[in-house]
Amino acid sequence: MTPGPLRLRPTPHPALRRRAGAAGRALPGGPEPPGPHRRRRRVGGRRHPHPACGPRHRHTRRTAPLRSTDGTLVEIRAVLDVPPDSDAAVDRLSAIKAAVHAVPNAHALVGGPTATGLDKAAAQAHDRRTVIPLVVGVVFLILVLLLRVLVAPLLLMATVLLSYLAALGLSWQLFRQVLDFPAMDVQIMLVGFLFLVALGADYNIFLIHRIREEARTHAHESAVLSGLTATGGVITGAGAVLAATFAALTGAPQVAFIQIGALVALGVLIDTFLVRSILVPALALDTGRAFWWPTRRRPKTADPREDPVA
């Protein structure tokens, strides 16, 4: 049998096929293009309607899907019509992530600057919920082991947390009202907490340990005043130097450095001149001998004529 003439079936370029399909036309040698509501994408060997085609994602502009060379990955680029750092962008991105994650066996990931900022904020929130209670518990345990009492460590930790919250509020007002920053970096709260708790606990140990030594030979009130007199100058000088060091970060060109420098500098100043010099001695004087509860050892009371503080 004599073979018939060889017939070549034209195969258009994929780009032309996509353009024709978008316009609703058929190309020679190709199948009929699907309708606008029948477009599908292949995920795990099955066809699924693309989740970003619904009416709630009409505020995004999509490009044609890009496939990897081995055909196992697909990238769909979408551009929001709102600023990427706005609340509207976060809301729309959250809806998109919920939609694509609902596709079975898709293992979809959402990238871009908005997604990166959202993931970083979620990670920082998780770290704050984990690290802050852990740091507070460890520092409190160290104070209990060092002082061998319970009331004093509780009061000291309360002053440290109060100092941190005051510095956080003042720094936020500084960023908004003076420096005109629209927001605070997500890392600032945790990093500032670590710095201020460590420094505050250090100054607390220095002051209370000296008061405890003085309480062995003096009455409680005299021991508090004597310990404050002996350590006040050293703590004030060290705090001023440390605050000036962190304040130098405000000259950096990065917003994160400016914010962490301002937060820690304000926190150190508050802790040095208000908390450690006024609040902690006042709490020790108001609680009296209960400040050293549950210790049963009574310190010796010195002769008032030999006590320089009495």
TINURO-811935 format. One record per residue (C-alpha): residue number from 1; residue in one letter; chain; x negated, y, z. Coordinates in nm, 3 decimals. Last residue first. Layout:
TINURO-811935
R  nr rest kette      px      py      pz
R NUM    A     A       X       Y       Z
...
END
This chain:
TINURO-811935
R  nr rest kette      px      py      pz
R 310    A     A  -1.943   5.747  11.225
R 309    V     A  -2.161   5.746  10.912
R 308    P     A  -2.499   5.778  11.083
R 307    D     A  -2.411   5.498  11.328
R 306    E     A  -2.645   5.522  11.628
R 305    R     A  -2.409   5.735  11.842
R 304    P     A  -2.115   5.530  11.721
R 303    D     A  -2.279   5.214  11.861
R 302    A     A  -2.247   4.944  11.603
R 301    T     A  -1.954   4.710  11.573
R 300    K     A  -2.058   4.354  11.511
R 299    P     A  -1.891   4.182  11.223
R 298    R     A  -1.601   3.949  11.289
R 297    R     A  -1.626   3.613  11.115
R 296    R     A  -1.287   3.466  11.043
R 295    T     A  -1.289   3.517  10.665
R 294    P     A  -0.948   3.484  10.502
R 293    W     A  -0.931   3.780  10.434
R 292    W     A  -1.210   4.035  10.382
R 291    F     A  -0.985   4.323  10.270
R 290    A     A  -0.752   4.231  10.556
R 289    R     A  -1.003   4.407  10.784
R 288    G     A  -0.883   4.742  10.651
R 287    T     A  -0.639   4.730  10.360
R 286    D     A  -0.631   5.109  10.327
R 285    L     A  -1.008   5.153  10.359
R 284    A     A  -1.090   4.890  10.097
R 283    L     A  -0.825   5.025   9.864
R 282    A     A  -0.965   5.378   9.899
R 281    P     A  -1.321   5.253   9.841
R 280    V     A  -1.205   5.080   9.518
R 279    L     A  -1.004   5.378   9.389
R 278    I     A  -1.247   5.663   9.450
R 277    S     A  -1.607   5.602   9.334
R 276    R     A  -1.567   5.270   9.150
R 275    V     A  -1.236   5.349   8.989
R 274    L     A  -1.264   5.719   8.921
R 273    F     A  -1.618   5.825   8.825
R 272    T     A  -1.769   5.498   8.710
R 271    D     A  -1.470   5.301   8.583
R 270    I     A  -1.321   5.599   8.403
R 269    L     A  -1.657   5.686   8.247
R 268    V     A  -1.720   5.325   8.148
R 267    G     A  -1.376   5.295   7.989
R 266    L     A  -1.416   5.618   7.793
R 265    A     A  -1.752   5.502   7.656
R 264    V     A  -1.613   5.155   7.580
R 263    L     A  -1.317   5.290   7.382
R 262    A     A  -1.515   5.560   7.198
R 261    G     A  -1.788   5.321   7.087
R 260    I     A  -1.539   5.051   6.985
R 259    Q     A  -1.342   5.303   6.780
R 258    I     A  -1.638   5.459   6.603
R 257    F     A  -1.789   5.120   6.526
R 256    A     A  -1.462   4.995   6.375
R 255    V     A  -1.423   5.314   6.170
R 254    Q     A  -1.758   5.271   5.997
R 253    P     A  -1.984   5.569   5.921
R 252    A     A  -2.150   5.560   6.266
R 251    G     A  -2.154   5.879   6.472
R 250    T     A  -1.905   5.736   6.722
R 249    L     A  -2.163   5.468   6.802
R 248    A     A  -2.359   5.725   7.004
R 247    A     A  -2.074   5.719   7.257
R 246    F     A  -2.183   5.367   7.348
R 245    T     A  -2.521   5.490   7.469
R 244    A     A  -2.375   5.797   7.639
R 243    A     A  -2.136   5.575   7.834
R 242    L     A  -2.422   5.349   7.942
R 241    V     A  -2.633   5.639   8.063
R 240    A     A  -2.341   5.789   8.256
R 239    G     A  -2.252   5.452   8.407
R 238    A     A  -2.607   5.388   8.526
R 237    G     A  -2.627   5.730   8.687
R 236    T     A  -2.291   5.694   8.860
R 235    I     A  -2.368   5.342   8.983
R 234    V     A  -2.707   5.447   9.124
R 233    G     A  -2.570   5.760   9.292
R 232    G     A  -2.275   5.582   9.449
R 231    T     A  -2.472   5.283   9.578
R 230    A     A  -2.591   5.399   9.921
R 229    T     A  -2.311   5.645   9.990
R 228    L     A  -2.043   5.396   9.883
R 227    G     A  -2.195   5.128  10.104
R 226    S     A  -2.206   5.367  10.402
R 225    L     A  -1.847   5.476  10.351
R 224    V     A  -1.722   5.120  10.327
R 223    A     A  -1.935   5.002  10.621
R 222    S     A  -1.813   5.289  10.840
R 221    E     A  -1.452   5.196  10.776
R 220    H     A  -1.520   4.828  10.845
R 219    A     A  -1.718   4.881  11.162
R 218    H     A  -2.093   4.846  11.132
R 217    T     A  -2.354   4.572  11.168
R 216    R     A  -2.226   4.294  10.945
R 215    A     A  -2.002   4.535  10.755
R 214    E     A  -2.309   4.696  10.594
R 213    E     A  -2.389   4.376  10.409
R 212    R     A  -2.030   4.347  10.290
R 211    I     A  -2.031   4.707  10.173
R 210    R     A  -2.349   4.637   9.973
R 209    H     A  -2.190   4.329   9.816
R 208    I     A  -1.880   4.532   9.739
R 207    L     A  -2.070   4.800   9.545
R 206    F     A  -2.297   4.580   9.332
R 205    I     A  -2.032   4.318   9.271
R 204    N     A  -1.785   4.583   9.160
R 203    Y     A  -2.041   4.745   8.930
R 202    D     A  -2.100   4.413   8.755
R 201    A     A  -1.730   4.332   8.742
R 200    G     A  -1.665   4.664   8.571
R 199    L     A  -1.942   4.608   8.318
R 198    A     A  -1.824   4.260   8.223
R 197    V     A  -1.458   4.363   8.220
R 196    L     A  -1.534   4.671   8.010
R 195    F     A  -1.741   4.490   7.747
R 194    L     A  -1.510   4.191   7.708
R 193    F     A  -1.199   4.410   7.696
R 192    G     A  -1.353   4.636   7.433
R 191    V     A  -1.428   4.337   7.212
R 190    L     A  -1.073   4.203   7.251
R 189    M     A  -0.889   4.530   7.193
R 188    I     A  -1.120   4.653   6.917
R 187    Q     A  -1.099   4.349   6.689
R 186    V     A  -0.766   4.443   6.530
R 185    D     A  -0.891   4.788   6.432
R 184    M     A  -0.668   5.064   6.562
R 183    A     A  -0.427   5.245   6.332
R 182    P     A  -0.368   5.560   6.128
R 181    F     A  -0.687   5.731   6.246
R 180    D     A  -0.640   6.108   6.276
R 179    L     A  -0.958   6.169   6.483
R 178    V     A  -0.787   6.403   6.728
R 177    Q     A  -0.423   6.299   6.777
R 176    R     A  -0.420   5.937   6.662
R 175    F     A  -0.769   5.815   6.752
R 174    L     A  -0.786   6.016   7.074
R 173    Q     A  -0.440   5.901   7.180
R 172    W     A  -0.549   5.541   7.118
R 171    S     A  -0.868   5.601   7.317
R 170    L     A  -0.668   5.729   7.614
R 169    G     A  -0.437   5.428   7.612
R 168    L     A  -0.716   5.173   7.582
R 167    A     A  -0.923   5.345   7.851
R 166    A     A  -0.629   5.338   8.090
R 165    L     A  -0.562   4.972   8.011
R 164    Y     A  -0.927   4.881   8.073
R 163    S     A  -0.944   5.070   8.402
R 162    L     A  -0.624   4.903   8.523
R 161    L     A  -0.765   4.562   8.433
R 160    V     A  -1.084   4.631   8.630
R 159    T     A  -0.890   4.774   8.925
R 158    A     A  -0.670   4.463   8.942
R 157    M     A  -0.978   4.242   8.927
R 156    L     A  -1.120   4.426   9.230
R 155    L     A  -0.798   4.394   9.426
R 154    L     A  -0.779   4.020   9.368
R 153    P     A  -1.150   3.975   9.442
R 152    A     A  -1.111   4.162   9.777
R 151    V     A  -0.808   3.961   9.890
R 150    L     A  -0.961   3.617   9.839
R 149    V     A  -1.286   3.591  10.037
R 148    R     A  -1.615   3.402   9.995
R 147    L     A  -1.779   3.716   9.847
R 146    L     A  -1.989   3.539   9.583
R 145    L     A  -1.766   3.239   9.526
R 144    V     A  -1.453   3.453   9.514
R 143    L     A  -1.616   3.706   9.281
R 142    I     A  -1.731   3.428   9.046
R 141    L     A  -1.382   3.278   9.044
R 140    F     A  -1.228   3.615   8.956
R 139    V     A  -1.476   3.658   8.670
R 138    V     A  -1.391   3.312   8.535
R 137    G     A  -1.014   3.364   8.562
R 136    V     A  -1.020   3.706   8.397
R 135    V     A  -1.239   3.576   8.115
R 134    L     A  -1.008   3.280   8.052
R 133    P     A  -0.694   3.495   8.063
R 132    I     A  -0.850   3.733   7.804
R 131    V     A  -0.994   3.461   7.579
R 130    T     A  -0.682   3.261   7.494
R 129    R     A  -0.403   3.512   7.435
R 128    R     A  -0.654   3.757   7.293
R 127    D     A  -0.797   3.493   7.060
R 126    H     A  -0.450   3.405   6.929
R 125    A     A  -0.376   3.772   6.861
R 124    Q     A  -0.712   3.805   6.686
R 123    A     A  -0.634   3.508   6.462
R 122    A     A  -0.291   3.650   6.371
R 121    A     A  -0.443   3.991   6.294
R 120    K     A  -0.712   3.829   6.081
R 119    D     A  -0.452   3.629   5.888
R 118    L     A  -0.249   3.943   5.818
R 117    G     A  -0.557   4.140   5.712
R 116    T     A  -0.665   3.863   5.476
R 115    A     A  -0.314   3.830   5.332
R 114    T     A  -0.300   4.204   5.263
R 113    P     A  -0.647   4.206   5.108
R 112    G     A  -0.577   3.913   4.876
R 111    G     A  -0.506   3.546   4.924
R 110    V     A  -0.207   3.312   4.954
R 109    L     A  -0.271   2.938   4.977
R 108    A     A  -0.051   2.659   4.845
R 107    H     A  -0.090   2.299   4.956
R 106    A     A   0.174   2.213   4.692
R 105    N     A   0.277   1.875   4.831
R 104    P     A   0.629   2.002   4.904
R 103    V     A   0.704   2.368   4.822
R 102    A     A   0.798   2.541   5.150
R 101    H     A   0.451   2.689   5.179
R 100    V     A   0.518   2.886   4.862
R  99    A     A   0.831   3.047   5.002
R  98    A     A   0.703   3.123   5.352
R  97    K     A   0.391   3.278   5.206
R  96    I     A   0.597   3.494   4.972
R  95    A     A   0.821   3.614   5.254
R  94    S     A   0.518   3.701   5.469
R  93    L     A   0.367   3.887   5.176
R  92    R     A   0.683   4.090   5.136
R  91    D     A   0.688   4.188   5.502
R  90    V     A   0.316   4.270   5.510
R  89    A     A   0.346   4.482   5.196
R  88    A     A   0.639   4.673   5.346
R  87    D     A   0.436   4.739   5.661
R  86    S     A   0.169   4.910   5.454
R  85    D     A  -0.193   4.805   5.403
R  84    P     A  -0.150   4.678   5.046
R  83    P     A   0.027   4.996   4.930
R  82    V     A   0.355   4.908   4.756
R  81    D     A   0.422   4.774   4.403
R  80    L     A   0.271   4.439   4.489
R  79    V     A   0.048   4.265   4.236
R  78    A     A   0.075   3.891   4.176
R  77    R     A  -0.192   3.656   4.045
R  76    I     A  -0.098   3.291   4.008
R  75    E     A  -0.387   3.046   4.037
R  74    V     A  -0.338   2.678   3.956
R  73    L     A  -0.557   2.391   4.071
R  72    T     A  -0.581   2.027   3.961
R  71    G     A  -0.627   2.083   3.586
R  70    D     A  -0.994   1.987   3.580
R  69    T     A  -1.094   2.321   3.426
R  68    S     A  -0.881   2.516   3.671
R  67    R     A  -0.550   2.661   3.560
R  66    L     A  -0.456   3.029   3.543
R  65    P     A  -0.086   3.110   3.571
R  64    A     A   0.035   3.403   3.357
R  63    T     A   0.054   3.732   3.543
R  62    R     A   0.299   3.832   3.815
R  61    R     A   0.432   4.173   3.917
R  60    T     A   0.583   4.186   4.263
R  59    H     A   0.886   4.384   4.386
R  58    R     A   1.127   4.127   4.239
R  57    H     A   1.024   3.884   4.508
R  56    R     A   1.364   3.874   4.683
R  55    P     A   1.537   3.802   4.351
R  54    G     A   1.375   3.462   4.310
R  53    C     A   1.086   3.396   4.070
R  52    A     A   0.823   3.375   4.345
R  51    P     A   0.926   3.026   4.446
R  50    H     A   0.838   2.875   4.106
R  49    P     A   1.093   2.610   4.022
R  48    H     A   0.941   2.269   4.069
R  47    R     A   0.811   2.014   3.822
R  46    R     A   0.652   1.698   3.954
R  45    G     A   0.301   1.551   3.926
R  44    G     A   0.180   1.712   4.251
R  43    V     A   0.300   2.058   4.154
R  42    R     A   0.391   2.136   3.792
R  41    R     A   0.549   2.472   3.726
R  40    R     A   0.891   2.530   3.587
R  39    R     A   1.065   2.787   3.371
R  38    R     A   1.432   2.698   3.328
R  37    H     A   1.586   3.036   3.414
R  36    P     A   1.419   3.231   3.131
R  35    G     A   1.502   2.957   2.883
R  34    P     A   1.244   2.703   2.785
R  33    P     A   1.060   2.740   2.458
R  32    E     A   1.153   2.490   2.187
R  31    P     A   0.867   2.256   2.123
R  30    G     A   0.568   2.340   1.910
R  29    G     A   0.467   2.255   1.556
R  28    P     A   0.565   2.591   1.421
R  27    L     A   0.630   2.839   1.705
R  26    A     A   0.965   2.893   1.875
R  25    R     A   1.077   3.234   1.995
R  24    G     A   1.215   3.341   2.337
R  23    A     A   0.976   3.635   2.383
R  22    A     A   0.806   3.476   2.685
R  21    G     A   0.774   3.151   2.493
R  20    A     A   0.617   3.332   2.200
R  19    R     A   0.361   3.494   2.424
R  18    R     A   0.283   3.166   2.599
R  17    R     A   0.243   2.982   2.268
R  16    L     A   0.020   3.257   2.133
R  15    A     A  -0.204   3.220   2.438
R  14    P     A  -0.205   2.843   2.401
R  13    H     A  -0.330   2.870   2.035
R  12    P     A  -0.088   2.728   1.781
R  11    T     A  -0.100   2.365   1.674
R  10    P     A  -0.028   2.319   1.301
R   9    R     A   0.066   1.967   1.201
R   8    L     A  -0.169   1.833   0.940
R   7    R     A  -0.023   1.597   0.678
R   6    L     A  -0.245   1.342   0.507
R   5    P     A  -0.102   1.237   0.172
R   4    G     A   0.053   0.894   0.152
R   3    P     A  -0.138   0.572   0.196
R   2    T     A  -0.137   0.336  -0.099
R   1    M     A   0.000   0.000   0.000
END
